[in-house]
Amino acid sequence: KADYGMMGHAEVVSMSIPQSTFPQFAQRFWTLCQGGLRQDTQDAGSEYRSVVGLPGGWGNAALLQILKGQAPSPEDAKKLVEGHGSSDGDTLTTGEVYVYDTNKFPAYTAEKFHQFHDDMRDQYGSKYNEFRRFATQTKCPGDSAAGGLSFLSWVTS
């Protein structure tokens, strides 16, 4: 079994968000990631660290200011820290959110069996689950020849 934390990966969802709607995204992020903490706290390890990817990362002053400005409090805004790569550990106990440069740490398609299923907290429904049929097998260690299905991952080494 592959240890994606040891490989420097972090589980992410890759999205393209128009800059004009980034304030709404940032507000929603802080609603879902209250206090910098992910919702599913059952998963532990650096591959589950809280991350946000921005073009230019920590150097993108405009988007970083919007992200900080939408934080519920100045204390939450201070939890945004510059991401450096595979040495960044799990954020479960710190509430930190690593900010990565998507140009330096792009998202890659990874194990598809993780996609389009209900998690331990929430049930998403059959319409969501049926998207699994669009997934294709990858060359990731966790995908099997039996047709493993992919989420997006950042390589941060």
Accessible surface in RSA format (square Angstrom, percent):
REM  Atomic radii and reference values for relative SASA: ProtOr
REM  Chains: A
REM  Algorithm: Lee & Richards
REM  Probe-radius: 1.40
REM  Slices: 20
REM RES _ NUM      All-atoms   Total-Side   Main-Chain    Non-polar    All polar
REM                ABS   REL    ABS   REL    ABS   REL    ABS   REL    ABS   REL
RES LYS A   1   251.58 122.7 162.44  99.7  89.13 212.2 120.28 108.3 131.29 139.9
RES ALA A   2    19.54  18.0   1.92   3.0  17.62  40.1  11.70  16.5   7.84  20.8
RES ASP A   3    75.66  53.0  65.47  65.2  10.18  24.1  31.94  75.2  43.72  43.6
RES TYR A   4    28.72  13.4  27.55  15.7   1.17   3.0  27.55  20.7   1.17   1.4
RES GLY A   5     9.08  11.2   0.00   N/A   9.08  11.2   2.98   8.2   6.09  13.6
RES MET A   6   161.04  83.4 129.05  85.4  32.00  76.2  96.75  82.3  64.29  85.2
RES MET A   7    85.21  44.1  66.76  44.2  18.46  43.9  71.09  60.4  14.13  18.7
RES GLY A   8     0.28   0.3   0.00   N/A   0.28   0.3   0.26   0.7   0.02   0.0
RES HIS A   9    27.88  15.2  27.88  19.4   0.00   0.0  19.08  19.7   8.79  10.2
RES ALA A  10     0.05   0.0   0.00   0.0   0.05   0.1   0.05   0.1   0.00   0.0
RES GLU A  11    62.11  35.7  48.44  36.6  13.68  32.6  13.68  26.5  48.44  39.5
RES VAL A  12    16.85  11.1   5.25   4.8  11.60  27.9  14.55  12.6   2.30   6.2
RES VAL A  13   112.81  74.2  91.26  82.6  21.55  51.9  92.34  80.2  20.47  55.5
RES SER A  14    62.46  52.8  37.44  50.0  25.02  57.6  11.56  24.6  50.90  71.3
RES MET A  15   114.07  59.1  78.27  51.8  35.81  85.3  52.06  44.3  62.02  82.2
RES SER A  16   117.36  99.2  83.31 111.2  34.05  78.4  48.96 104.2  68.41  95.8
RES ILE A  17    54.82  31.2  27.69  20.6  27.13  65.4  28.66  20.6  26.16  71.0
RES PRO A  18    85.96  62.6  72.15  65.8  13.81  50.2  85.16  70.3   0.80   4.9
RES GLN A  19   112.47  62.9  98.56  72.0  13.91  33.1  35.68  75.9  76.79  58.2
RES SER A  20    94.80  80.1  63.40  84.6  31.40  72.3  58.77 125.1  36.04  50.5
RES THR A  21    58.58  41.7  57.80  58.6   0.79   1.9  54.45  73.1   4.14   6.3
RES PHE A  22     9.67   4.8   9.67   6.0   0.00   0.0   9.67   5.9   0.00   0.0
RES PRO A  23    44.51  32.4  43.49  39.6   1.02   3.7  43.95  36.3   0.55   3.4
RES GLN A  24   112.17  62.7 106.07  77.5   6.09  14.5  55.94 119.1  56.22  42.6
RES PHE A  25    46.72  23.4  39.45  24.4   7.27  18.9  45.58  27.6   1.15   3.3
RES ALA A  26     0.00   0.0   0.00   0.0   0.00   0.0   0.00   0.0   0.00   0.0
RES GLN A  27   104.97  58.7 104.08  76.1   0.89   2.1  17.95  38.2  87.02  66.0
RES ARG A  28   134.49  56.5 132.34  67.5   2.15   5.1  51.67  70.6  82.82  50.2
RES PHE A  29    28.08  14.1  23.79  14.7   4.30  11.2  27.79  16.8   0.30   0.9
RES TRP A  30     4.44   1.8   3.24   1.6   1.20   2.8   3.50   1.9   0.94   1.5
RES THR A  31    67.70  48.2  56.36  57.1  11.35  27.0  41.76  56.1  25.94  39.2
RES LEU A  32    78.91  43.9  73.26  52.4   5.65  14.2  73.42  51.6   5.49  14.8
RES CYS A  33    10.67   8.1  10.61  11.8   0.06   0.1   5.73  14.5   4.94   5.3
RES GLN A  34   123.37  69.0 116.00  84.8   7.37  17.5  36.14  76.9  87.23  66.2
RES GLY A  35    20.23  25.0   0.00   N/A  20.23  25.0  16.05  44.1   4.18   9.4
RES GLY A  36     0.11   0.1   0.00   N/A   0.11   0.1   0.00   0.0   0.11   0.3
RES LEU A  37    73.23  40.8  69.40  49.6   3.84   9.7  69.92  49.1   3.31   8.9
RES ARG A  38    38.51  16.2  30.79  15.7   7.72  18.4  33.71  46.1   4.80   2.9
RES GLN A  39    75.60  42.3  59.51  43.5  16.09  38.3  33.11  70.5  42.49  32.2
RES ASP A  40    33.30  23.3  30.94  30.8   2.36   5.6  19.54  46.0  13.76  13.7
RES THR A  41    75.99  54.0  62.89  63.8  13.10  31.2  29.56  39.7  46.42  70.2
RES GLN A  42   123.46  69.0  93.80  68.6  29.66  70.6  38.88  82.7  84.58  64.2
RES ASP A  43    45.37  31.8  42.56  42.4   2.81   6.6   3.82   9.0  41.54  41.4
RES ALA A  44    67.60  62.2  47.30  73.0  20.31  46.2  47.53  66.9  20.07  53.2
RES GLY A  45    25.82  31.8   0.00   N/A  25.82  31.8  24.83  68.1   1.00   2.2
RES SER A  46    24.14  20.4  18.85  25.2   5.29  12.2  10.31  22.0  13.83  19.4
RES GLU A  47    31.85  18.3  31.85  24.1   0.00   0.0   4.93   9.5  26.93  22.0
RES TYR A  48    49.50  23.1  43.04  24.5   6.46  16.8  17.33  13.0  32.17  39.7
RES ARG A  49     5.46   2.3   0.51   0.3   4.96  11.8   0.00   0.0   5.46   3.3
RES SER A  50     9.87   8.3   2.76   3.7   7.11  16.4   9.09  19.4   0.77   1.1
RES VAL A  51    24.03  15.8   5.41   4.9  18.62  44.9   5.41   4.7  18.62  50.5
RES VAL A  52     9.20   6.1   5.07   4.6   4.13  10.0   9.20   8.0   0.00   0.0
RES GLY A  53    23.17  28.6   0.00   N/A  23.17  28.6   0.73   2.0  22.43  50.2
RES LEU A  54     2.56   1.4   2.56   1.8   0.00   0.0   2.56   1.8   0.00   0.0
RES PRO A  55    74.93  54.6  72.13  65.8   2.80  10.2  72.81  60.1   2.12  13.2
RES GLY A  56    32.14  39.6   0.00   N/A  32.14  39.6  23.23  63.7   8.91  20.0
RES GLY A  57     0.30   0.4   0.00   N/A   0.30   0.4   0.30   0.8   0.00   0.0
RES TRP A  58    85.07  34.1  73.40  35.5  11.67  27.4  47.58  25.4  37.49  60.8
RES GLY A  59    68.74  84.8   0.00   N/A  68.74  84.8  38.48 105.6  30.26  67.8
RES ASN A  60    33.75  23.3  26.26  25.4   7.48  18.0  10.20  24.6  23.54  22.8
RES ALA A  61    75.56  69.5  65.95 101.8   9.61  21.9  69.19  97.4   6.36  16.9
RES ALA A  62    57.10  52.5  42.84  66.1  14.26  32.4  53.10  74.8   4.00  10.6
RES LEU A  63    16.41   9.1  16.41  11.7   0.00   0.0  16.41  11.5   0.00   0.0
RES LEU A  64    12.88   7.2  12.88   9.2   0.00   0.0  12.88   9.0   0.00   0.0
RES GLN A  65   117.06  65.5 114.83  83.9   2.23   5.3  46.50  99.0  70.56  53.5
RES ILE A  66    45.14  25.7  39.18  29.2   5.96  14.4  44.95  32.4   0.19   0.5
RES LEU A  67     0.00   0.0   0.00   0.0   0.00   0.0   0.00   0.0   0.00   0.0
RES LYS A  68    68.02  33.2  61.40  37.7   6.62  15.8  21.52  19.4  46.50  49.5
RES GLY A  69    55.73  68.7   0.00   N/A  55.73  68.7  28.11  77.1  27.62  61.8
RES GLN A  70    61.82  34.6  49.76  36.4  12.06  28.7   2.54   5.4  59.28  45.0
RES ALA A  71    15.16  13.9   0.28   0.4  14.88  33.9   0.28   0.4  14.88  39.4
RES PRO A  72    91.99  67.0  48.22  44.0  43.76 159.1  60.44  49.9  31.55 196.1
RES SER A  73    34.62  29.3  28.81  38.5   5.81  13.4  29.43  62.7   5.19   7.3
RES PRO A  74    94.63  69.0  88.08  80.3   6.55  23.8  93.60  77.3   1.03   6.4
RES GLU A  75   110.92  63.7 107.52  81.3   3.40   8.1  57.76 111.7  53.15  43.4
RES ASP A  76    15.51  10.9  15.51  15.4   0.00   0.0   0.00   0.0  15.51  15.5
RES ALA A  77    15.62  14.4  14.87  22.9   0.75   1.7  15.17  21.4   0.45   1.2
RES LYS A  78   159.19  77.7 135.53  83.2  23.66  56.3  90.94  81.9  68.25  72.7
RES LYS A  79    61.20  29.9  58.92  36.2   2.27   5.4  30.94  27.8  30.26  32.2
RES LEU A  80     5.85   3.3   0.00   0.0   5.85  14.7   0.00   0.0   5.85  15.7
RES VAL A  81    39.36  25.9  37.68  34.1   1.67   4.0  39.36  34.2   0.00   0.0
RES GLU A  82    79.20  45.5  70.81  53.6   8.39  20.0  10.24  19.8  68.96  56.3
RES GLY A  83     8.46  10.4   0.00   N/A   8.46  10.4   0.00   0.0   8.46  19.0
RES HIS A  84   122.81  67.1  99.13  68.9  23.67  60.6  63.23  65.2  59.58  69.3
RES GLY A  85     1.74   2.1   0.00   N/A   1.74   2.1   1.74   4.8   0.00   0.0
RES SER A  86    53.06  44.8  35.23  47.0  17.83  41.1   8.90  18.9  44.17  61.9
RES SER A  87   103.05  87.1  65.10  86.9  37.95  87.4  57.52 122.5  45.53  63.8
RES ASP A  88    11.13   7.8   8.42   8.4   2.71   6.4   2.23   5.2   8.90   8.9
RES GLY A  89    32.77  40.4   0.00   N/A  32.77  40.4  28.57  78.4   4.19   9.4
RES ASP A  90    45.94  32.2  24.93  24.8  21.00  49.7  20.26  47.7  25.68  25.6
RES THR A  91     0.82   0.6   0.59   0.6   0.23   0.5   0.30   0.4   0.52   0.8
RES LEU A  92    45.56  25.4  37.95  27.2   7.61  19.1  38.88  27.3   6.69  18.0
RES THR A  93   134.00  95.3  94.92  96.2  39.08  93.1  78.83 105.9  55.17  83.4
RES THR A  94    72.00  51.2  47.75  48.4  24.25  57.8  54.10  72.7  17.90  27.1
RES GLY A  95     3.18   3.9   0.00   N/A   3.18   3.9   2.63   7.2   0.55   1.2
RES GLU A  96    56.46  32.4  56.46  42.7   0.00   0.0   8.52  16.5  47.94  39.1
RES VAL A  97     0.00   0.0   0.00   0.0   0.00   0.0   0.00   0.0   0.00   0.0
RES TYR A  98    23.49  11.0  23.49  13.4   0.00   0.0   8.19   6.2  15.30  18.9
RES VAL A  99     1.30   0.9   0.00   0.0   1.30   3.1   0.00   0.0   1.30   3.5
RES TYR A 100     0.41   0.2   0.00   0.0   0.41   1.1   0.41   0.3   0.00   0.0
RES ASP A 101    37.24  26.1  34.66  34.5   2.58   6.1  10.72  25.2  26.52  26.5
RES THR A 102    40.77  29.0  34.65  35.1   6.12  14.6  28.14  37.8  12.63  19.1
RES ASN A 103   114.53  79.0  82.57  79.8  31.96  76.9  32.34  77.8  82.19  79.4
RES LYS A 104   146.81  71.6 120.94  74.2  25.87  61.6  77.42  69.7  69.39  73.9
RES PHE A 105     9.77   4.9   9.77   6.1   0.00   0.0   9.77   5.9   0.00   0.0
RES PRO A 106    48.94  35.7  47.27  43.1   1.67   6.1  48.94  40.4   0.00   0.0
RES ALA A 107    35.33  32.5  10.10  15.6  25.23  57.4  10.10  14.2  25.23  66.8
RES TYR A 108   112.03  52.3 108.84  61.9   3.19   8.3  78.89  59.3  33.14  40.9
RES THR A 109    68.60  48.8  50.01  50.7  18.59  44.3  23.12  31.1  45.48  68.8
RES ALA A 110     5.46   5.0   5.46   8.4   0.00   0.0   5.46   7.7   0.00   0.0
RES GLU A 111     8.81   5.1   8.81   6.7   0.00   0.0   0.10   0.2   8.71   7.1
RES LYS A 112    26.63  13.0  26.59  16.3   0.04   0.1   1.64   1.5  24.98  26.6
RES PHE A 113    86.39  43.2  79.32  49.1   7.07  18.4  79.55  48.2   6.84  19.6
RES HIS A 114    66.88  36.6  55.51  38.6  11.38  29.1  32.99  34.0  33.90  39.4
RES GLN A 115    35.46  19.8  34.90  25.5   0.56   1.3   5.28  11.2  30.18  22.9
RES PHE A 116    50.94  25.5  49.27  30.5   1.66   4.3  49.27  29.9   1.66   4.8
RES HIS A 117    71.19  38.9  64.17  44.6   7.03  18.0  53.71  55.3  17.49  20.3
RES ASP A 118    45.57  31.9  31.25  31.1  14.31  33.8   9.87  23.2  35.69  35.6
RES ASP A 119    43.16  30.2  32.58  32.4  10.58  25.0  23.16  54.5  20.00  19.9
RES MET A 120   135.27  70.1  95.60  63.3  39.67  94.4  98.27  83.6  37.00  49.0
RES ARG A 121   137.26  57.6 101.64  51.8  35.62  84.8  42.44  58.0  94.82  57.5
RES ASP A 122    50.14  35.1  47.16  46.9   2.99   7.1  12.31  29.0  37.84  37.7
RES GLN A 123   139.53  78.0 110.12  80.5  29.41  70.0  59.74 127.2  79.79  60.5
RES TYR A 124   100.93  47.1  72.96  41.5  27.97  72.8  59.71  44.9  41.22  50.8
RES GLY A 125    36.17  44.6   0.00   N/A  36.17  44.6  35.36  97.0   0.81   1.8
RES SER A 126    74.55  63.0  65.10  86.9   9.45  21.8  38.41  81.8  36.14  50.6
RES LYS A 127   174.15  85.0 168.60 103.4   5.55  13.2 111.82 100.6  62.33  66.4
RES TYR A 128    74.12  34.6  70.92  40.3   3.20   8.3  50.14  37.7  23.98  29.6
RES ASN A 129    43.81  30.2  38.28  37.0   5.53  13.3  23.71  57.1  20.11  19.4
RES GLU A 130    93.44  53.6  84.74  64.1   8.70  20.7  36.61  70.8  56.82  46.4
RES PHE A 131   100.73  50.4 100.10  62.0   0.62   1.6 100.36  60.8   0.37   1.1
RES ARG A 132    83.58  35.1  82.88  42.2   0.70   1.7  28.21  38.6  55.37  33.6
RES ARG A 133   171.79  72.1 133.26  67.9  38.53  91.7  72.86  99.6  98.93  60.0
RES PHE A 134   131.44  65.8 106.75  66.1  24.69  64.2 111.74  67.7  19.71  56.4
RES ALA A 135    19.53  18.0   2.06   3.2  17.47  39.7   6.48   9.1  13.05  34.6
RES THR A 136    90.14  64.1  85.54  86.7   4.59  10.9  71.32  95.8  18.82  28.5
RES GLN A 137    89.18  49.9  59.28  43.3  29.90  71.2  23.49  50.0  65.68  49.8
RES THR A 138    27.73  19.7  12.25  12.4  15.47  36.9  20.46  27.5   7.26  11.0
RES LYS A 139   210.96 102.9 175.41 107.6  35.55  84.6 126.96 114.3  84.00  89.5
RES CYS A 140    26.13  19.8  18.38  20.5   7.74  18.2   3.28   8.3  22.85  24.6
RES PRO A 141    86.07  62.7  49.41  45.0  36.66 133.3  61.72  51.0  24.35 151.3
RES GLY A 142    25.82  31.8   0.00   N/A  25.82  31.8  11.43  31.4  14.39  32.2
RES ASP A 143    15.41  10.8   0.11   0.1  15.30  36.2   0.11   0.3  15.30  15.3
RES SER A 144    55.73  47.1  48.74  65.0   6.99  16.1  46.02  98.0   9.71  13.6
RES ALA A 145   106.42  97.8  69.98 108.0  36.44  82.9  73.53 103.6  32.88  87.1
RES ALA A 146   101.76  93.6  55.89  86.3  45.87 104.3  69.97  98.5  31.80  84.2
RES GLY A 147    35.34  43.6   0.00   N/A  35.34  43.6  22.55  61.9  12.79  28.6
RES GLY A 148    12.00  14.8   0.00   N/A  12.00  14.8  11.06  30.3   0.94   2.1
RES LEU A 149    39.16  21.8  39.16  28.0   0.00   0.0  39.16  27.5   0.00   0.0
RES SER A 150    11.39   9.6   0.52   0.7  10.87  25.0   0.52   1.1  10.87  15.2
RES PHE A 151    17.04   8.5  15.61   9.7   1.43   3.7  17.04  10.3   0.00   0.0
RES LEU A 152    46.97  26.2  46.17  33.0   0.80   2.0  46.17  32.4   0.80   2.1
RES SER A 153     2.41   2.0   2.41   3.2   0.00   0.0   1.69   3.6   0.72   1.0
RES TRP A 154    16.17   6.5  16.17   7.8   0.00   0.0  15.19   8.1   0.98   1.6
RES VAL A 155    47.74  31.4  44.34  40.1   3.40   8.2  44.34  38.5   3.40   9.2
RES THR A 156     0.00   0.0   0.00   0.0   0.00   0.0   0.00   0.0   0.00   0.0
RES SER A 157    98.85  83.5  45.89  61.2  52.96 122.0  49.93 106.3  48.92  68.5
END  Absolute sums over single chains surface
CHAIN  1 A     9103.4       7037.6       2065.8       5182.0       3921.4
END  Absolute sums over all chains
TOTAL          9103.4       7037.6       2065.8       5182.0       3921.4
